[in-house]
Amino acid sequence: MTIKPCKECGAPVSDKADACPMCGAKVKKMGIFLKIILWFFGIMIFFAVVGKIAGPSKPEKVASSQETTQDASVTSEPTKKENWINHVSKDEMRGTETRATRTISTNEADFEFPYNGGSNLVLTVRKGNGGTDLILNITKGQFICSSFDGCKVNFKFDSGKIQTVTMVGSDTHDTDILFVESEKTTKMLIQKLKASKKLIIEPSFFQEGTKQFTFDVEGFQEP
């Protein structure tokens, strides 16, 4: 109940009363329709005020969400690993150059003294004036390979069949390096490298027998 002064005599009058108890003047009451309109405008003003207060925080939330998404996408991108290392050597006197690309086995072989401590196999494709060579080099150890007949080394690309390749030593009779004997076989192996992701090579070693080395050859490009 609300007490308001009478418009005629100023005496206090209840909003529930029909007339002023002092002067008898009738009290004007607000109609239901007018009340509904006033309530409607009041609700509209309330939501407008609330919307202005809450509004500025929304763009910040959207921006924060976008930044988080961008940060997550940057973090989730894996760094691409380079499997092959390229090298170019120039002969200034003769005006020629030799191009090579090489990759290192992902696993090691454990040999006895004096080659203990883990050995990797290095696969190199080299192209120069003398042609193209496919070369194997062991970081520590000695291959078994006849100076006259060469030696047999097994190659396996991906899930394909095992291929036995004839290899020979160097002209200087180094025991840690082998070359594919046939030029035709070299070309065939290079084509296999271009189309493969995994390669296993199995050479024989002095007093150690055969050892298997695995290579990730994806991304090979002929030098």
C-alpha positions as CSV (number, residue, x, y, z in Angstrom):
1,M,0.0,0.0,0.0
2,T,1.3,3.5,-0.9
3,I,0.3,6.8,0.8
4,K,0.1,9.8,-1.5
5,P,-1.0,13.4,-0.7
6,C,-4.5,14.4,-2.0
7,K,-4.3,16.7,-5.0
8,E,-7.2,18.8,-3.6
9,C,-6.4,19.2,0.1
10,G,-3.0,17.7,0.6
11,A,-4.2,15.1,3.2
12,P,-2.6,11.7,3.1
13,V,-4.6,9.2,1.0
14,S,-4.0,5.5,0.4
15,D,-3.7,4.3,-3.2
16,K,-6.3,1.7,-2.3
17,A,-8.9,4.3,-1.2
18,D,-11.6,5.5,-3.7
19,A,-11.8,9.1,-2.3
20,C,-9.9,11.4,0.1
21,P,-11.2,10.9,3.7
22,M,-10.8,14.7,4.5
23,C,-12.2,16.4,1.4
24,G,-14.0,13.6,-0.4
25,A,-12.1,14.2,-3.7
26,K,-11.9,11.0,-5.8
27,V,-8.6,9.3,-6.2
28,K,-7.5,8.6,-9.8
29,K,-6.3,5.1,-10.2
30,M,-3.9,3.8,-12.9
31,G,-5.6,1.6,-15.5
32,I,-4.4,-2.0,-16.1
33,F,-3.5,-1.2,-19.7
34,L,-1.3,1.7,-18.6
35,K,0.4,-0.6,-16.0
36,I,1.2,-3.2,-18.6
37,I,2.8,-0.5,-20.9
38,L,4.9,0.8,-18.0
39,W,6.0,-2.7,-17.0
40,F,7.0,-3.4,-20.6
41,F,9.1,-0.3,-21.0
42,G,10.7,-1.0,-17.6
43,I,11.7,-4.5,-18.7
44,M,13.1,-3.1,-22.0
45,I,15.2,-0.5,-20.1
46,F,16.5,-3.2,-17.7
47,F,17.7,-5.5,-20.5
48,A,19.3,-2.6,-22.4
49,V,21.3,-1.6,-19.3
50,V,22.4,-5.2,-18.7
51,G,23.4,-5.6,-22.4
52,K,25.6,-2.5,-22.3
53,I,27.3,-3.8,-19.1
54,A,27.9,-7.3,-20.4
55,G,28.6,-6.3,-24.1
56,P,32.3,-5.3,-24.0
57,S,33.4,-8.6,-22.5
58,K,32.1,-10.6,-25.5
59,P,34.6,-9.5,-28.1
60,E,37.4,-10.1,-25.6
61,K,36.1,-13.7,-25.2
62,V,35.9,-14.2,-28.9
63,A,39.4,-12.8,-29.4
64,S,40.8,-14.9,-26.6
65,S,39.2,-18.0,-28.1
66,Q,40.7,-17.2,-31.6
67,E,44.1,-16.6,-30.1
68,T,43.9,-19.9,-28.2
69,T,42.9,-21.7,-31.4
70,Q,45.8,-20.1,-33.3
71,D,48.3,-20.9,-30.6
72,A,47.1,-24.5,-30.6
73,S,47.4,-24.9,-34.4
74,V,50.9,-23.5,-34.3
75,T,51.9,-25.8,-31.5
76,S,50.4,-28.9,-33.1
77,E,52.3,-28.5,-36.4
78,P,55.1,-31.0,-36.4
79,T,58.5,-30.0,-37.5
80,K,59.4,-31.7,-40.7
81,K,62.5,-33.8,-40.4
82,E,65.1,-33.7,-43.2
83,N,66.3,-37.3,-43.9
84,W,68.9,-36.4,-46.6
85,I,71.9,-34.1,-46.4
86,N,73.1,-32.5,-49.7
87,H,76.7,-31.6,-50.5
88,V,78.4,-30.1,-53.5
89,S,82.2,-30.2,-53.9
90,K,83.9,-28.2,-56.7
91,D,87.2,-28.9,-58.5
92,E,88.5,-25.4,-59.3
93,M,91.4,-26.7,-61.4
94,R,89.2,-28.8,-63.7
95,G,86.1,-26.7,-63.5
96,T,83.9,-29.7,-62.4
97,E,81.7,-30.4,-59.5
98,T,80.5,-33.5,-57.7
99,R,77.0,-33.5,-56.1
100,A,76.1,-35.9,-53.3
101,T,73.2,-36.6,-50.9
102,R,73.5,-38.9,-47.9
103,T,71.4,-40.3,-45.1
104,I,72.3,-42.0,-41.8
105,S,70.7,-45.2,-40.4
106,T,68.2,-44.7,-37.7
107,N,69.7,-47.5,-35.6
108,E,73.2,-48.5,-34.6
109,A,75.1,-51.8,-34.5
110,D,77.2,-52.8,-31.5
111,F,80.6,-54.1,-32.4
112,E,83.4,-55.5,-30.2
113,F,86.5,-53.6,-29.3
114,P,88.0,-51.5,-31.0
115,Y,84.8,-50.6,-32.7
116,N,82.5,-50.6,-29.7
117,G,80.3,-47.7,-28.7
118,G,77.7,-47.9,-31.6
119,S,78.2,-47.7,-35.3
120,N,75.9,-46.2,-38.0
121,L,75.7,-47.1,-41.6
122,V,75.8,-44.1,-44.1
123,L,74.1,-44.4,-47.5
124,T,75.4,-41.9,-50.1
125,V,74.3,-41.3,-53.7
126,R,77.0,-39.4,-55.6
127,K,77.0,-37.9,-59.1
128,G,80.1,-36.5,-60.9
129,N,81.9,-36.7,-64.3
130,G,82.6,-40.3,-63.7
131,G,79.0,-41.3,-63.4
132,T,76.7,-42.0,-60.5
133,D,77.7,-44.1,-57.5
134,L,75.7,-45.6,-54.6
135,I,78.0,-45.9,-51.6
136,L,77.9,-47.5,-48.2
137,N,80.1,-46.4,-45.4
138,I,80.3,-47.7,-41.8
139,T,81.3,-45.1,-39.1
140,K,83.2,-47.7,-37.1
141,G,83.9,-51.2,-38.3
142,Q,85.2,-53.3,-41.2
143,F,83.2,-54.8,-44.1
144,I,84.0,-58.2,-45.4
145,C,84.4,-57.9,-49.2
146,S,86.6,-59.8,-51.6
147,S,89.0,-57.7,-53.7
148,F,88.3,-60.0,-56.7
149,D,84.7,-61.2,-56.5
150,G,83.2,-58.4,-54.4
151,C,80.5,-59.2,-51.8
152,K,76.7,-59.6,-51.5
153,V,74.6,-57.1,-49.6
154,N,70.9,-57.5,-49.0
155,F,68.5,-54.5,-49.7
156,K,64.8,-54.4,-48.8
157,F,62.6,-51.4,-49.7
158,D,59.4,-50.9,-47.6
159,S,57.6,-54.3,-47.6
160,G,59.1,-55.5,-50.9
161,K,61.2,-58.5,-51.6
162,I,64.9,-58.8,-50.5
163,Q,67.3,-57.9,-53.3
164,T,70.8,-59.1,-53.2
165,V,73.3,-56.5,-54.6
166,T,76.9,-57.1,-55.6
167,M,79.2,-54.5,-54.1
168,V,82.9,-53.9,-54.3
169,G,85.6,-52.1,-52.2
170,S,87.4,-48.9,-53.0
171,D,90.5,-48.6,-55.2
172,T,92.4,-47.7,-52.1
173,H,91.2,-50.9,-50.4
174,D,89.5,-49.2,-47.5
175,T,87.6,-51.6,-45.4
176,D,84.9,-49.2,-44.2
177,I,83.4,-48.3,-47.6
178,L,81.6,-50.2,-50.4
179,F,80.3,-49.3,-53.9
180,V,77.5,-50.9,-55.9
181,E,79.4,-52.7,-58.7
182,S,76.9,-52.4,-61.6
183,E,75.8,-49.1,-63.1
184,K,72.5,-50.7,-64.0
185,T,71.9,-51.8,-60.5
186,T,72.8,-48.4,-59.2
187,K,70.1,-46.8,-61.4
188,M,67.6,-49.4,-60.3
189,L,68.3,-48.7,-56.6
190,I,68.0,-44.9,-57.2
191,Q,64.5,-45.4,-58.7
192,K,63.6,-47.5,-55.7
193,L,64.8,-44.8,-53.3
194,K,62.5,-42.2,-55.1
195,A,59.4,-44.4,-54.5
196,S,60.1,-45.7,-51.0
197,K,59.9,-44.6,-47.4
198,K,61.9,-47.3,-45.6
199,L,65.1,-49.2,-46.5
200,I,66.9,-52.0,-44.7
201,I,70.5,-52.9,-45.6
202,E,72.3,-56.0,-44.4
203,P,76.1,-56.0,-45.0
204,S,78.6,-58.5,-43.5
205,F,81.3,-57.4,-41.1
206,F,84.7,-58.7,-40.0
207,Q,84.3,-61.1,-37.0
208,E,80.7,-59.7,-36.5
209,G,78.6,-61.4,-39.2
210,T,75.7,-59.6,-40.8
211,K,74.0,-56.6,-39.3
212,Q,70.8,-54.8,-40.3
213,F,70.5,-51.1,-40.6
214,T,67.3,-49.2,-41.1
215,F,66.9,-46.0,-43.1
216,D,64.1,-43.4,-43.4
217,V,64.6,-42.6,-47.1
218,E,61.4,-40.5,-47.6
219,G,62.1,-37.3,-49.5
220,F,65.0,-38.6,-51.6
221,Q,66.0,-36.4,-54.5
222,E,68.6,-37.5,-57.0
223,P,71.7,-35.1,-56.8
